[in-house]
Amino acid sequence: MNAPDRYERFVVPEGTKKVSYERDTKIINAATFTIEREDHTIGNILRIDENVLFAGYKLPHPLQYKILVRIHTTSQSSPMQAYNQAINDLDKELDHLKNAFEVEVEKHSRGLLMPV
């Protein structure tokens, strides 16, 4: 079979940047990010920011494990700020989820949950 190895979907090759940034020269406050070894999950997180006028993404090809994210922001923000804020917000959400899960596991392991 000519399919690439599965690990190639997740492991960034040596010498390749995880994220590259290209500013749009025709539109103010617009840029394209190329993110290696990511998919739809990371492409959807930018649509929530109030300073983002447009956020879209595309997967160039199913066998190329990268995503292109295009961001256009208001004058109160920059594409880089919006991207960083979205990643930081996602990181906080995941930390909260992890902590809540660990608390529930601890309660369960101590027998504090009532059996159903």
Disulfide bonds with the S-S distance in Angstrom:
none
